[in-house]
């Protein structure tokens, strides 16, 4: 059985809740990614931050990215997948929640991210097409 761990991008770097959005944006640029997991001071996953979040929920609202903290945008319980969950469960979770990036956890530890690109590289074309269609029709989350 292929699992989330098998297709994920490992060693995901976090944005800390205390980081500024400007610092998080620089980290995204340096890593060439469109989203970062948000980790609290306890090391636990507190959410996901996307480049779109920074633009829509900070810049477009006239807030200062240098003084707005990442934690200000962390809302609710993040959608995750277990490292040993099947690829089918990973696809189902991404479709159900309309997310392009899914943090992978092992216990309470963040071990990686499954992105739409990871799915495209590792799944049958039909599954990828279904996922892209579901994400495209969902309201933007991540």
BAGU-798179 format. One line per 8 residues: number of its first residue (from 1); for each residue z, y, x of N, C-alpha, C. Coordinates in steps of 0.001 Angstrom, whole numbers, plus 500000, padded with zeros to 6 digits. Example, Ala and Ser with C-alpha at 12.3 -4.5 7.8 and 13.67 -1.06 7.14 Angstrom:
% residues 2
1 = 507800,494310,513190,507800,495500,512300,507800,496700,513200; 507080,497750,512850,507140,498940,513670,507870,500030,512900
% end
This chain:
% residues 142
1 = 500000,498813,500843,500000,500000,500000,500000,501251,500889; 499090,502150,500607,499039,503413,501321,500086,504352,500714; 500847,505018,501578,501937,505889,501114,501678,507342,501501; 502492,508215,500961,502414,509642,501309,502583,509820,502815; 503474,509037,503407,503711,509124,504856,502433,508818,505642; 501608,507915,505105,500380,507515,505797,499327,508617,505835; 499310,509478,504844,498248,510494,504781,498739,511910,505056; 500054,512108,505138,500605,513461,505286,500311,514042,506662
9 = 500404,515348,506731,500436,516054,508000,501909,516155,508364; 502278,515577,509480,503687,515526,509868,504173,516805,510506; 505435,516806,510823,506108,517917,511501,505810,519274,510861; 506038,519369,509567,505824,520633,508860,506848,521670,509320; 506376,522856,509626,507276,523942,509985,507687,524684,508731; 508926,525118,508708,509461,525827,507540,509508,527329,507769; 509456,528042,506675,509876,529437,506653,511333,529387,506203; 512192,530083,506887,513605,530115,506516,513813,531131,505390
17 = 514778,530865,504530,515037,531778,503410,515355,533179,503895; 515871,533309,505115,516254,534621,505655,515115,535331,506378; 513979,534645,506597,512820,535265,507253,512209,536328,506352; 511602,537337,506945,510842,538304,506155,509505,537678,505768; 508910,538194,504701,507587,537708,504309,506553,538037,505385; 506732,539149,506090,505812,539494,507177,505873,538441,508277; 507083,537979,508625,507223,536936,509645,506624,535620,509164; 506832,535298,507887,506258,534072,507321,504733,534142,507354
25 = 504174,535305,507048,502718,535474,507066,502178,535288,508491; 502896,535790,509485,502480,535608,510882,502519,534130,511265; 503547,533422,510783,503653,531991,511069,502488,531249,510425; 502141,531621,509189,500990,531004,508521,499714,531240,509318; 499544,532465,509783,498359,532796,510586,498326,531965,511864; 499448,531912,512562,499505,531203,513836,499270,529699,513673; 499754,529147,512559,499594,527716,512289,498288,527404,511562; 497596,528456,511120,496358,528321,510350,496577,527487,509085
33 = 497616,527894,508315,497940,527225,507055,498068,528259,505941; 497905,527814,504713,498010,528695,503558,499333,528604,502840; 500226,527739,503329,501518,527599,502690,502534,527006,503642; 503791,527367,503403,504887,526842,504209,506011,526386,503298; 506667,525296,503654,507885,524946,502930,508952,526000,503231; 509794,526266,502263,510930,527171,502464,512165,526303,502657; 512869,526515,503763,514081,525754,504035,515281,526690,504050; 516355,526243,503424,517590,527021,503396,518363,526857,504689
41 = 519473,527568,504784,520303,527503,505978,520865,526104,506192; 520967,525313,505107,521458,523941,505210,520352,522966,505624; 519135,523486,505862,518016,522649,506271,517295,521976,505120; 517800,522155,503906,517174,521519,502744,516026,522360,502215; 515075,521667,501632,513906,522316,501056,514323,523176,499862; 513906,524444,499874,514259,525379,498802,513041,525825,498004; 511852,525404,498423,510639,525799,497719,509436,525768,498629; 508350,526338,498111,507115,526485,498879,506698,527947,498803
49 = 506178,528454,499888,505667,529814,499957,504194,529742,500317; 503357,530409,499538,501923,530433,499831,501483,531840,500185; 500323,531916,500817,499755,533226,501118,499543,534010,499822; 499194,533309,498762,498999,533949,497460,500308,534539,496933; 501430,533832,497140,502734,534355,496731,503007,535699,497400; 502716,535777,498696,502975,537009,499441,502151,538159,498870; 500891,537897,498582,500012,538943,498063,500381,539331,496631; 500499,538344,495753,500690,538625,494323,502120,539048,493995
57 = 503104,538390,494615,504486,538632,494226,505200,539631,495116; 504532,540118,496147,505149,541125,497012,504234,542341,497149; 503132,542178,497844,502247,543305,498139,501730,543972,496863; 501235,543186,495910,500671,543750,494675,501735,544444,493818; 502994,544075,494018,504080,544717,493270,504664,545910,494022; 504052,546266,495162,504490,547433,495914,505734,547201,496750; 506088,545948,496965,507255,545636,497788,506850,545592,499250; 507807,545732,500132,507566,545753,501569,507732,544344,502149
65 = 506652,543739,502681,506758,542390,503253,507709,542310,504447; 507947,543439,505114,508847,543428,506268,510317,543376,505851; 510612,543829,504637,512012,543814,504200,512284,542805,503088; 511243,542247,502485,511424,541226,501452,511628,539883,502138; 512645,539160,501733,512981,537880,502344,512262,536724,501644; 511950,535713,502397,511306,534515,501863,512123,533947,500706; 513430,533937,500856,514315,533411,499818,514196,534145,498495; 513725,535403,498527,513541,536167,497292,512455,535550,496414
73 = 511556,534774,497009,510459,534164,496256,510692,532688,495956; 511767,532120,496500,512069,530701,496241,512639,530589,494833; 511974,529783,494009,512400,529635,492617,512526,528170,492254; 513608,527823,491599,513751,526489,491035,513711,525374,492057; 513592,524175,491554,513546,522979,492394,512091,522729,492791; 511819,522619,494097,510436,522397,494523,509936,521007,494110; 508646,520927,493848,508003,519656,493551,507797,518945,494884; 508261,517695,494983,508145,516935,496230,507665,515516,495932
81 = 507412,514796,497005,507077,513375,496906,507865,512657,497998; 508306,511450,497702,508999,510652,498709,508016,510109,499729; 508453,510007,500960,507579,509553,502044,506991,508174,501781; 507750,507322,501107,507280,505960,500878,506681,505758,499490; 506484,506858,498746,505804,506764,497454,504321,506494,497692; 503715,505815,496753,502303,505434,496890,501398,506660,496828; 500197,506471,497345,499199,507537,497276,498843,507829,495817; 498900,506808,494967,498625,507011,493539,499683,507930,492923
89 = 500952,507723,493290,502035,508584,492799,501883,510003,493351; 501455,510113,494585,501208,511423,495198,500135,512174,494407; 499032,511506,494121,497944,512120,493347,498423,512508,491951; 499172,511619,491323,499687,511879,489972,500589,513127,489969; 501449,513226,490971,502363,514370,491062,501602,515668,491304; 500611,515633,492180,499815,516832,492459,499060,517275,491209; 498472,516314,490498,497741,516643,489263,498681,517201,488203; 499800,516515,488000,500748,516904,486944,501270,518326,487136
97 = 501520,518696,488393,502104,520012,488665,501071,521044,489121; 499816,520628,489277,498753,521555,489662,498974,522184,491025; 499457,521375,491992,499732,521908,493330,498742,521377,494348; 498430,522207,495324,497498,521847,496389,498216,521309,497623; 499528,521579,497690,500346,521134,498819,501628,520537,498267; 502014,519403,498813,503183,518696,498306,504089,518323,499479; 505287,518916,499539,506216,518539,500607,506602,517062,500481; 506684,516399,501621,507052,514990,501676,508462,514905,502252
105 = 509345,514233,501496,510731,514129,501952,511113,512665,502156; 512034,512477,503079,512627,511166,503328,514125,511382,503202; 514689,510957,502082,516071,511323,501760,516079,512794,501387; 516776,513604,502171,516768,515062,501948,516021,515792,503055; 515417,515029,503975,514752,515632,505126,513259,515810,504878; 512763,517012,505146,511334,517296,505070,510658,516643,506269; 509681,515765,505992,509005,515056,507089,507526,515397,507196; 506984,516121,506210,505574,516480,506275,505100,517118,504994
113 = 503792,517328,504935,503132,517925,503770,501871,517116,503487; 501641,516821,502216,500351,516267,501812,499584,517425,501182; 498426,517714,501737,497593,518795,501212,496373,518206,500514; 495687,519060,499807,494442,518647,499150,493463,518093,500201; 493459,518671,501386,492575,518196,502453,492972,516797,502916; 494280,516513,502994,494739,515167,503371,494252,514145,502356; 494326,514518,501079,493861,513638,500012,492362,513402,500160; 491612,514473,500405,490152,514356,500525,489751,513426,501667
121 = 490512,513431,502756,490192,512595,503914,490575,511127,503718; 491501,510862,502801,492088,509524,502732,491958,508797,501404; 491343,509412,500421,491269,508798,499095,489821,508606,498659; 489606,507710,497699,488255,507538,497158,487755,508842,496528; 486449,509076,496623,485854,510312,496110,486229,510594,494663; 486275,509561,493835,486597,509751,492419,487997,510336,492247; 488968,509846,493028,490334,510355,492959,490390,511812,493407; 489653,512117,494466,489618,513486,494977,489015,514418,493927
129 = 487929,513996,493305,487288,514808,492267,488220,515068,491099; 488946,514037,490662,489910,514197,489562,490997,515184,489940; 491486,515095,491185,492535,515998,491645,492038,517432,491698; 490875,517644,492285,490320,518995,492393,490119,519597,490994; 489623,518798,490073,489415,519291,488713,490749,519658,488064; 491763,518836,488225,493081,519118,487626,493698,520370,488224; 493595,520517,489553,494182,521685,490218,493416,522951,489843; 492104,522852,489752,491280,524013,489426,491549,524541,488022
137 = 491928,523648,487113,492164,524088,485734,493612,524465,485492; 494491,524217,486467,495914,524549,486311,496151,525991,486772; 497198,526632,486248,497545,527955,486751,497929,527839,488232; 497603,528851,489063,497862,528744,490491,499352,528680,490795; 499756,527618,491520,501145,527477,491960,501242,527450,493464; 500456,526577,494107,500517,526535,495557,499248,526052,496160
% end
